[in-house]
Amino acid sequence: MAEAARVFHTTTFVPSFNSLHKTQKPKPSFVSRSTVRRKFQSLRCSSSLESATTAMTTNNQEVRWGCDIDSPENALALQKWLSDCGLPPQKMGIEKVEVGERGLVALKNIRKGEKLLFVPPSLFITADSQWSCQEAGEIMKKYSVPDWPLIATYLISEASLEKSSKWSNYIAALPRQPYSLLYWTRAELDRYLEASQIRERAIERINNVIGTYDDLRLRIFSKHPQLFPEEVFNIESFKWSFGILFSRLVRLPSMDGRVALVPWADMLNHSCEVETFLDYDRSSQGVVFTTDRTYQPGEQVFISYGKKSNGELLLSYGFVPREGTNPSDSVELPFSLKKSDKCYKEKLEALRKHGLSGSHCFPIRVTGWPQELIAYAYLAVSPPGMIGQFEEIAAAASNKTAMKKDKPYPEIEEQALQFILDSCESSISKYTKFLQASGSMDLDVTSPKQINRRLFLKQLAVDLCNSERRILYRAQAVLRRRLRDMRSGELKALNLFDGLRNLFK
């Protein structure tokens, strides 16, 4: 279930601890976690990067925190707890919904331009939140752990204390296992997303989480086992906590960009048709959002998670909008220099000088594609006689400079178009192959629960591949038309940049 707004994504969670100042070893502070130890003996702890990788990509074992996302009961308990903690009366309530399984629906008429929520900062979870286990919090802050891994560790610490934690009602309402790509096994990613570049993004994210956990384990947890027992602070619990952060952590621009978990607000689901988002309101001193439409009692209230493609929404939130409904949708199209190119080394050097590589992905959007893509295509097809322009074209491909309009290189425009078309058609063939085979995939599982899960993941993959292939089909049609017109002599004088800048309009 997707229940968050404007998630602040990052690919670097933890800085190198080698560069941090060394702290004196604190006196042992033994916190009673015997109950926690007994309850989590079944959770596997990974003691190396290799074992962490195996756990992350092959084990579907669930943590014992949270609830099934299709059950609103714990969310209703959360609503009561929030009210007891000072959350003002709301015009929305938690109910089962068609979009998102559970969400916030209007209890009264809601006007356009009305501010809703008013969740006070005392009910946020941030890097400054007070730890129930104060000693553990002090250790983490002494090591200057960045906000993301700090909040992830905090969430695990509070969850392990169950009813002893202030946040027990909130944690009980969190999903036990969201469907974000962080929870897909490597086999599932390879099988269902082999045609989509979002697979590479998912693998990169998984590796980042593994690296973050491994760094924390080696440099902090292993040195303070009485505060961070292995049966609690392991790769499974970190997969859960980071899954929660990716799907729910919000960045609040009006609070100097602070990131926070905002209970109640993160029950709101996403709509591609909505432009409103969460932020801190200084006048009311709470997190609010301003509606951009009216709602009648019983209607689900939506916010925007940002202008994200279907692949990005699947990556973090575990859902894919209906095909053709996302105006921000795009597909990553891969390009590569040919190693057989006589100027391969020179072109590669020019690209590296501007932060690019011999293989790169560019977004093909519903509305068109970036000029950087066209510049990359120019460089890829440039003959040896243009070696003096390689650096200029590479700079344009990196968006550092714009190519000069008085140098359209008309002699290689057709080759550049064909280069883009070839990449486009190569990707289309991969999507088509997957979609044709998807109906006969052997699920090879015996558990009914696992079969349902696999069917659900497979359907998500099919929906994503259909939406991404649709964009490529549209690009393919435009490219073929341009090439046909160019070869017929109608566009001989047309600058490629001017001719393709708004090609989808």
Buried (B, 14 or more C-beta within 10 A) or exposed (E): BBBBBBBBBEEEBBEEBEEEEEEEEEEEBEBEBEEBBEBBEEBBBBBEBEBBBBBBBEBBEBBBBBBEBEBBEBBBBBBEBBEEEEBEEBBBBBBEBEBBBBBBBBBEEBEEEBEBBBBBBEBBBBBEBEBBBEBBBBBBEBBEBBBBBBBBBBBBBBBBBBEEBBBBBBBBBBBBBBBBBBBBBBEBBEBBBBBBBBBBBBBEBBBBBBBBBBBBBBBBBEBBEEBBBBBBBBBBBBBBBBBBBBBBBBBBEEBEEBBBBBBBBBBBBBBBEBEBBBBBBEEBEBBBBBBBBEBEEEBBBBBBBBBBBBBBBBBBBBBBBEBEEBEBBBBBBEBEBEEEBEBEEBBBEBBEEBEBEBEBBBBBBBEBBBBBBBBBBBBBBBEEEBBEBBBBBBBBBBBEBEBEEEEBBBEBBBBBBBBBBEBBBEBBEBBBEBBEEBEEBEEEEEEEEEEEBBEEBBEBBBBBBBBBBBBBBBBBEBBBEBBEBBEEEEBEEBBBBEBBBEBBE
